[in-house]
Amino acid sequence: MRKRLLSEGAKELSYEIREIVKKADQLHDLGLPIHWENIGDPIEKGCQVPAWIKDILTKLVNENRSYGYCPSKGVLKTREFLAAQTNRIGGAQITANDILFFNGLGDAIATVYGLLAMTSRIIGPSPAYSTHSSAEASHAHTTPITYRLDPENHWYPDLEELENNIKYNPNIVAILIINPDNPTGMVYPLEYLKKIVDIARRYHLFILCDEIYNKIVYNGARAYALAEYIEDVPGIALKGISKEYPWPGARCGWAEYYNRSLDPEFDLFCRAIDNAKMIEVCSTTMPQLTIPKVLGDKRFAAHRTQLNELIGRRSSIISEILSEVPELNFNPTYGAFYNTITFKEGVLSNTQTLKIENPLIREKVEKWCEGVSLDYRFVYYLLGATGICVVPSSSFCSELQGFRVTLLEEDEDELRNVFSTMRDAIRSYVKSDKNK
Ligand SMILES: Cc1ncc(COP(=O)(O)O)c(C=O)c1O
């Protein structure tokens, strides 16, 4: 090529949640059955979408308008419905014009970070859902700026570190909150959210809040929506149907802009996001048409409650099995459907192994382990020895050594079996250290 093709930021793009699949597939081809604990797709794990939701879709499939483009910002009736839902909370008030539809939040995230000036930064949690941290790093052509979620304190954010980072880095223009959180399963207490809003107000920042798991809470938790606590600070909430219906294959999510009239520069930013979608024409029409019918249906709340109870039950089973392992930092979860479990400091080493009978699998795992961080090493051995596929926590923009699991296994016996096998593997892995 006459000139370099790739932008500097491209090397920051990585998504281990799917990368690990390539490795697991190689082992599967060698005859190893895989237990997928890597990806947050309830459908893949056997969750059944209720018949009444499928009926709504079937009717729409038979309507001709479902096949057309829709307005660039999204179907007007749907945006009116969503604006009314948000306004009912009683906090920030919006109109249909403050809502913009995307082809899933993946699209929204790429657009929002992509339009930021290269030197302007959004500080995000660590660990963080990698789509955010990769997009931020890619736009800035450097590593992300983060604040720590503390595994020793229920994964709540270290607010002092957050404020110090903001104070000493004038390029930070916004704070990212993921609530409920992926990958930790933590739900932010209201007092923390209010303190974050206070920091944003004092340093003239906006808040970007990913609320894709807003309705997925259990074990008595409540997830507060940004609209409820943002008061007079500019903000963008990101919402979607991937996890709530669940319908991740719909590729449908939306952004809600709060308080844009209070800050002209923030308003311009929101307009630019709208314009970017206009250039693309619009997002997928049919999933948007389902929203008032599904979220407005009396059966939806009961449907979500039932699914949440099941996730809460799985969360308790996993706690029962893993919380007693002394080498782990284990936090029970309250929202979303993940848990990140870390090893206590000094537990992992680069000589630990698990027994792998098949020599071809062993050879591959040994090769993959060359020069990788200690949590990747554990994850590869766990995969090779047991077929359990989890995601290393250092791939979530974090230095913590651990791994993320999902809480999606529908079959309770299989769930107990997978997590008991994992516990036993952890025990033998940490004891296998030749140097101890
Ligand atoms: C926190 C978070 N935000 C956004 C997404 C992406 O959602 P979508 O399916 O709408 O692209 C995910 C998917 O796992 C997620 O966990």
The ligand as an ORCA input file, in Angstrom:
! r2SCAN-3c Opt
* xyz 0 1
  C     -22.760     -3.131     29.352
  C     -23.141     -3.475     27.946
  N     -23.423     -2.484     27.089
  C     -23.754     -2.718     25.813
  C     -23.806     -4.018     25.319
  C     -24.136     -4.225     23.868
  O     -25.481     -4.316     23.685
  P     -26.159     -4.435     22.245
  O     -26.579     -5.848     22.091
  O     -27.325     -3.505     22.331
  O     -25.148     -4.021     21.240
  C     -23.527     -5.089     26.175
  C     -23.548     -6.467     25.678
  O     -23.188     -7.432     26.322
  C     -23.176     -4.810     27.522
  O     -22.881     -5.790     28.377
*
